[in-house]
């Protein structure tokens, strides 16, 4: 393979920007992915499907928020670790 991983990132960005430039309704284009993402949390909080749909939705939203908060915490820890290595 020729080029670097940085080149691949740039090519991927070009492709993504080109796709979104040609997409009329970006919200509709990403709707299936968002639904699948939320379904993951619905299955996490109610694997048997016994909860009322509104309650399942509320709990899934809290599970999603917890997931995003964990990601943010990991991101902070990673940035701090990089900063520590760079200073050494």
N, CA, C and O atoms as a DFTB+ gen file, in Angstrom:
352 C
 N C O
     1  1       0.842      -1.183       0.000
     2  2       0.000       0.000       0.000
     3  2       0.883       1.241       0.000
     4  3       1.882       1.304       0.717
     5  1       0.517       2.200      -0.787
     6  2       1.308       3.420      -0.844
     7  2       0.682       4.482       0.037
     8  3      -0.507       4.423       0.349
     9  1       1.480       5.443       0.431
    10  2       0.978       6.527       1.267
    11  2       1.067       6.171       2.734
    12  3       1.609       5.138       3.126
    13  1       0.514       7.067       3.526
    14  2       0.553       6.881       4.969
    15  2      -0.864       6.790       5.502
    16  3      -1.836       6.996       4.776
    17  1      -0.961       6.477       6.789
    18  2      -2.297       6.436       7.384
    19  2      -2.927       7.826       7.354
    20  3      -4.148       7.955       7.266
    21  1      -2.093       8.867       7.426
    22  2      -2.599      10.237       7.307
    23  2      -3.241      10.484       5.957
    24  3      -4.246      11.187       5.856
    25  1      -2.647       9.893       4.902
    26  2      -3.231      10.010       3.562
    27  2      -4.600       9.337       3.520
    28  3      -5.541       9.861       2.923
    29  1      -4.701       8.186       4.151
    30  2      -5.972       7.462       4.166
    31  2      -7.041       8.274       4.893
    32  3      -8.198       8.305       4.476
    33  1      -6.652       8.918       5.961
    34  2      -7.592       9.754       6.712
    35  2      -8.083      10.895       5.827
    36  3      -9.276      11.201       5.809
    37  1      -7.171      11.520       5.099
    38  2      -7.547      12.630       4.225
    39  2      -8.471      12.158       3.100
    40  3      -9.435      12.842       2.755
    41  1      -8.172      10.979       2.525
    42  2      -9.043      10.440       1.475
    43  2     -10.433      10.146       2.036
    44  3     -11.438      10.408       1.376
    45  1     -10.491       9.604       3.244
    46  2     -11.781       9.311       3.876
    47  2     -12.561      10.600       4.119
    48  3     -13.773      10.642       3.907
    49  1     -11.879      11.640       4.557
    50  2     -12.542      12.929       4.773
    51  2     -13.115      13.482       3.475
    52  3     -14.242      13.976       3.436
    53  1     -12.319      13.390       2.419
    54  2     -12.789      13.874       1.112
    55  2     -14.056      13.121       0.716
    56  3     -15.029      13.720       0.257
    57  1     -14.032      11.806       0.897
    58  2     -15.206      11.007       0.560
    59  2     -16.424      11.390       1.387
    60  3     -17.529      11.508       0.857
    61  1     -16.222      11.585       2.683
    62  2     -17.332      11.957       3.560
    63  2     -17.881      13.333       3.196
    64  3     -19.095      13.515       3.101
    65  1     -16.999      14.288       2.995
    66  2     -17.460      15.630       2.639
    67  2     -18.204      15.618       1.306
    68  3     -19.216      16.303       1.151
    69  1     -17.702      14.839       0.343
    70  2     -18.369      14.749      -0.954
    71  2     -19.750      14.126      -0.808
    72  3     -20.712      14.591      -1.420
    73  1     -19.851      13.075       0.001
    74  2     -21.146      12.421       0.220
    75  2     -22.142      13.399       0.826
    76  3     -23.273      13.515       0.353
    77  1     -21.717      14.110       1.883
    78  2     -22.651      15.014       2.552
    79  2     -22.986      16.226       1.692
    80  3     -24.067      16.801       1.823
    81  1     -22.070      16.616       0.816
    82  2     -22.371      17.721      -0.093
    83  2     -23.476      17.342      -1.077
    84  3     -24.235      18.199      -1.529
    85  1     -23.561      16.061      -1.402
    86  2     -24.557      15.593      -2.368
    87  2     -25.827      15.056      -1.703
    88  3     -26.753      14.636      -2.397
    89  1     -25.880      15.064      -0.381
    90  2     -27.031      14.522       0.336
    91  2     -27.996      15.646       0.671
    92  3     -27.644      16.611       1.349
    93  1     -29.221      15.501       0.181
    94  2     -30.212      16.545       0.376
    95  2     -30.704      16.609       1.824
    96  3     -30.794      17.695       2.396
    97  1     -31.022      15.465       2.415
    98  2     -31.560      15.426       3.776
    99  2     -30.631      14.595       4.656
   100  3     -30.774      13.376       4.739
   101  1     -29.689      15.252       5.305
   102  2     -28.699      14.554       6.135
   103  2     -29.344      13.853       7.325
   104  3     -28.893      12.784       7.735
   105  1     -30.396      14.448       7.878
   106  2     -31.076      13.831       9.014
   107  2     -31.703      12.502       8.596
   108  3     -31.586      11.507       9.312
   109  1     -32.357      12.486       7.458
   110  2     -32.968      11.245       6.976
   111  2     -31.904      10.203       6.641
   112  3     -32.113       9.008       6.849
   113  1     -30.773      10.654       6.127
   114  2     -29.710       9.723       5.749
   115  2     -29.110       9.016       6.956
   116  3     -28.675       7.870       6.852
   117  1     -29.084       9.689       8.093
   118  2     -28.484       9.095       9.286
   119  2     -29.518       8.497      10.232
   120  3     -29.153       7.933      11.264
   121  1     -30.775       8.608       9.907
   122  2     -31.840       8.104      10.778
   123  2     -31.722       6.609      11.097
   124  3     -31.868       6.233      12.260
   125  1     -31.466       5.753      10.120
   126  2     -31.333       4.327      10.455
   127  2     -30.193       4.036      11.440
   128  3     -30.325       3.172      12.307
   129  1     -29.101       4.744      11.306
   130  2     -27.969       4.542      12.214
   131  2     -28.309       5.002      13.624
   132  3     -27.965       4.334      14.599
   133  1     -28.986       6.145      13.734
   134  2     -29.383       6.632      15.063
   135  2     -30.367       5.678      15.718
   136  3     -30.283       5.427      16.920
   137  1     -31.297       5.145      14.938
   138  2     -32.280       4.199      15.481
   139  2     -31.589       2.921      15.976
   140  3     -31.931       2.399      17.038
   141  1     -30.633       2.430      15.216
   142  2     -29.900       1.223      15.623
   143  2     -29.072       1.491      16.873
   144  3     -28.958       0.630      17.745
   145  1     -28.500       2.675      16.957
   146  2     -27.707       3.044      18.135
   147  2     -28.595       3.063      19.381
   148  3     -28.209       2.536      20.424
   149  1     -29.776       3.664      19.278
   150  2     -30.684       3.703      20.422
   151  2     -31.221       2.307      20.741
   152  3     -31.441       1.979      21.907
   153  1     -31.427       1.501      19.729
   154  2     -31.921       0.129      19.956
   155  2     -30.941      -0.633      20.838
   156  3     -31.352      -1.443      21.669
   157  1     -29.669      -0.381      20.664
   158  2     -28.649      -1.024      21.491
   159  2     -28.909      -0.762      22.972
   160  3     -28.821      -1.674      23.794
   161  1     -29.230       0.483      23.307
   162  2     -29.462       0.840      24.699
   163  2     -30.816       0.315      25.190
   164  3     -30.957      -0.053      26.356
   165  1     -31.801       0.283      24.300
   166  2     -33.090      -0.284      24.683
   167  2     -32.940      -1.755      25.049
   168  3     -33.542      -2.221      26.017
   169  1     -32.144      -2.482      24.282
   170  2     -31.904      -3.892      24.585
   171  2     -31.096      -4.057      25.860
   172  3     -31.259      -5.042      26.579
   173  1     -30.229      -3.097      26.141
   174  2     -29.422      -3.143      27.363
   175  2     -30.307      -2.980      28.597
   176  3     -30.131      -3.695      29.583
   177  1     -31.258      -2.044      28.550
   178  2     -32.079      -1.763      29.726
   179  2     -33.306      -2.656      29.828
   180  3     -33.878      -2.788      30.910
   181  1     -33.720      -3.270      28.728
   182  2     -34.917      -4.116      28.735
   183  2     -34.746      -5.272      27.747
   184  3     -35.418      -5.320      26.717
   185  1     -33.841      -6.203      28.067
   186  2     -33.574      -7.285      27.111
   187  2     -34.791      -8.170      26.825
   188  3     -34.899      -8.731      25.735
   189  1     -35.695      -8.299      27.778
   190  2     -36.874      -9.147      27.578
   191  2     -38.026      -8.390      26.926
   192  3     -39.015      -9.002      26.525
   193  1     -37.913      -7.071      26.815
   194  2     -38.971      -6.281      26.186
   195  2     -40.236      -6.198      27.019
   196  3     -41.335      -6.142      26.468
   197  1     -40.096      -6.190      28.342
   198  2     -41.261      -6.203      29.229
   199  2     -41.692      -4.815      29.693
   200  3     -42.810      -4.650      30.181
   201  1     -40.835      -3.828      29.551
   202  2     -41.166      -2.483      30.019
   203  2     -42.140      -1.786      29.076
   204  3     -42.233      -2.104      27.891
   205  1     -42.861      -0.824      29.646
   206  2     -43.686       0.069      28.847
   207  2     -42.750       0.808      27.878
   208  3     -41.660       1.210      28.285
   209  1     -43.133       0.996      26.634
   210  2     -42.241       1.646      25.654
   211  2     -41.712       3.007      26.109
   212  3     -40.556       3.339      25.847
   213  1     -42.548       3.796      26.789
   214  2     -42.072       5.102      27.255
   215  2     -41.002       4.943      28.333
   216  3     -40.008       5.669      28.336
   217  1     -41.206       3.999      29.242
   218  2     -40.226       3.762      30.300
   219  2     -38.931       3.218      29.712
   220  3     -37.842       3.613      30.128
   221  1     -39.049       2.310      28.744
   222  2     -37.868       1.765      28.082
   223  2     -37.091       2.874      27.395
   224  3     -35.862       2.906      27.454
   225  1     -37.810       3.788      26.741
   226  2     -37.176       4.903      26.051
   227  2     -36.433       5.814      27.035
   228  3     -35.310       6.240      26.763
   229  1     -37.054       6.109      28.165
   230  2     -36.403       6.944      29.176
   231  2     -35.136       6.282      29.692
   232  3     -34.082       6.912      29.778
   233  1     -35.252       5.005      30.033
   234  2     -34.087       4.290      30.558
   235  2     -32.987       4.176      29.512
   236  3     -31.805       4.282      29.838
   237  1     -33.373       3.959      28.254
   238  2     -32.383       3.869      27.175
   239  2     -31.647       5.196      27.014
   240  3     -30.444       5.217      26.756
   241  1     -32.373       6.299      27.165
   242  2     -31.733       7.615      27.072
   243  2     -30.714       7.800      28.194
   244  3     -29.632       8.339      27.963
   245  1     -31.052       7.358      29.407
   246  2     -30.094       7.444      30.508
   247  2     -28.885       6.547      30.249
   248  3     -27.752       6.929      30.542
   249  1     -29.123       5.363      29.705
   250  2     -28.014       4.462      29.381
   251  2     -27.119       5.085      28.308
   252  3     -25.897       4.954      28.368
   253  1     -27.723       5.762      27.329
   254  2     -26.950       6.442      26.284
   255  2     -26.110       7.563      26.883
   256  3     -24.944       7.733      26.528
   257  1     -26.708       8.323      27.791
   258  2     -25.971       9.407      28.440
   259  2     -24.801       8.861      29.257
   260  3     -23.712       9.435      29.250
   261  1     -25.029       7.757      29.956
   262  2     -23.950       7.142      30.735
   263  2     -22.823       6.704      29.802
   264  3     -21.647       6.900      30.109
   265  1     -23.181       6.113      28.671
   266  2     -22.197       5.669      27.681
   267  2     -21.368       6.857      27.173
   268  3     -20.141       6.788      27.110
   269  1     -22.057       7.942      26.813
   270  2     -21.359       9.113      26.297
   271  2     -20.469       9.741      27.367
   272  3     -19.375      10.221      27.068
   273  1     -20.938       9.736      28.608
   274  2     -20.135      10.288      29.689
   275  2     -18.887       9.448      29.924
   276  3     -17.811       9.984      30.190
   277  1     -19.037       8.117      29.824
   278  2     -17.855       7.247      29.937
   279  2     -16.865       7.537      28.815
   280  3     -15.657       7.583      29.048
   281  1     -17.371       7.734      27.598
   282  2     -16.480       8.075      26.477
   283  2     -15.742       9.382      26.749
   284  3     -14.540       9.484      26.503
   285  1     -16.456      10.368      27.252
   286  2     -15.823      11.663      27.548
   287  2     -14.749      11.501      28.613
   288  3     -13.675      12.094      28.512
   289  1     -15.034      10.706      29.627
   290  2     -14.051      10.473      30.690
   291  2     -12.808       9.795      30.144
   292  3     -11.690      10.161      30.507
   293  1     -12.992       8.808      29.273
   294  2     -11.853       8.131      28.652
   295  2     -11.060       9.095      27.786
   296  3      -9.831       9.031      27.746
   297  1     -11.757       9.988      27.090
   298  2     -11.087      10.970      26.238
   299  2     -10.210      11.901      27.069
   300  3      -9.072      12.191      26.699
   301  1     -10.745      12.361      28.188
   302  2      -9.973      13.233      29.079
   303  2      -8.734      12.495      29.585
   304  3      -7.634      13.049      29.589
   305  1      -8.918      11.242      30.012
   306  2      -7.791      10.462      30.530
   307  2      -6.724      10.272      29.458
   308  3      -5.530      10.352      29.746
   309  1      -7.148      10.022      28.231
   310  2      -6.203       9.841      27.125
   311  2      -5.435      11.130      26.851
   312  3      -4.218      11.102      26.668
   313  1      -6.143      12.261      26.822
   314  2      -5.466      13.539      26.582
   315  2      -4.477      13.850      27.693
   316  3      -3.375      14.332      27.432
   317  1      -4.868      13.576      28.936
   318  2      -3.954      13.814      30.059
   319  2      -2.710      12.926      29.955
   320  3      -1.593      13.374      30.212
   321  1      -2.916      11.675      29.579
   322  2      -1.787      10.755      29.445
   323  2      -0.850      11.215      28.335
   324  3       0.370      11.174      28.493
   325  1      -1.412      11.650      27.218
   326  2      -0.570      12.150      26.113
   327  2       0.204      13.381      26.539
   328  3       1.384      13.523      26.218
   329  1      -0.450      14.263      27.253
   330  2       0.218      15.471      27.725
   331  2       1.371      15.116      28.654
   332  3       2.435      15.732      28.597
   333  1       1.156      14.131      29.501
   334  2       2.199      13.686      30.421
   335  2       3.369      13.082      29.700
   336  3       4.516      13.328      30.073
   337  1       3.113      12.289      28.668
   338  2       4.199      11.688      27.877
   339  2       4.951      12.743      27.103
   340  3       6.176      12.687      26.990
   341  1       4.214      13.714      26.564
   342  2       4.870      14.739      25.762
   343  2       5.794      15.632      26.574
   344  3       6.774      16.162      26.050
   345  1       5.483      15.797      27.846
   346  2       6.284      16.662      28.706
   347  2       7.559      15.970      29.173
   348  3       8.511      16.631      29.588
   349  1       7.578      14.644      29.107
   350  2       8.735      13.882      29.621
   351  2       9.908      13.930      28.689
   352  3      10.950      13.342      28.978
